[in-house]
Amino acid sequence: MDTKVTFGVIIFIILVSFQYTFNRILKELIEIKNILKKDKINFNK
């Protein structure tokens, strides 16, 4: 029983940290996309 609880906690921590990292990466990608869009607009002028 103890090992199952420990295992569950470890998986939970991994999932939470993975989701946090994933959200950070998504925000970075959106920022990069916005910067590229601005560059394209400036380039067209």
N, C-alpha and C positions, 0 to 999 in steps of 0.2 A: 504493500500500500504506500509506504514512504517513497519508494523509487518512482511510482506512478505520479505522485504529487510533484516530486522534484522535476520529473520529466515534463509534466504539464506546464510548470512554472517556466522552465527553460524555453519551451516552445512558445509560450505566451510572450516572453521577453523578446525572443527572436522576431516574432511576427510584428510586435509593436515597433521595434527598431527598424525593421524592414519597411513598414508602412511610412514611418517618419522619413527615412532615407528616400523612399519613392516619391513622397510629397515634395521634398526638397528638390529632387531631380526634375520633377514636373514643373515646379516654379522656375527653375533655371532655364528649362527649355522654352517656356512661355516668354521669359525675358529676352532670350536670344532671338526668338521669332519676332518679337516686337521691334527689337533693334534692327533686324534685317529688313522688316517692312519699312521702317523709317529711312533706311539707307536706299531702298528701292525707290521710294518717293523722291528723295533728294536726287537720285541718279537720273530719274526721268525728267526732272527740270533741267 
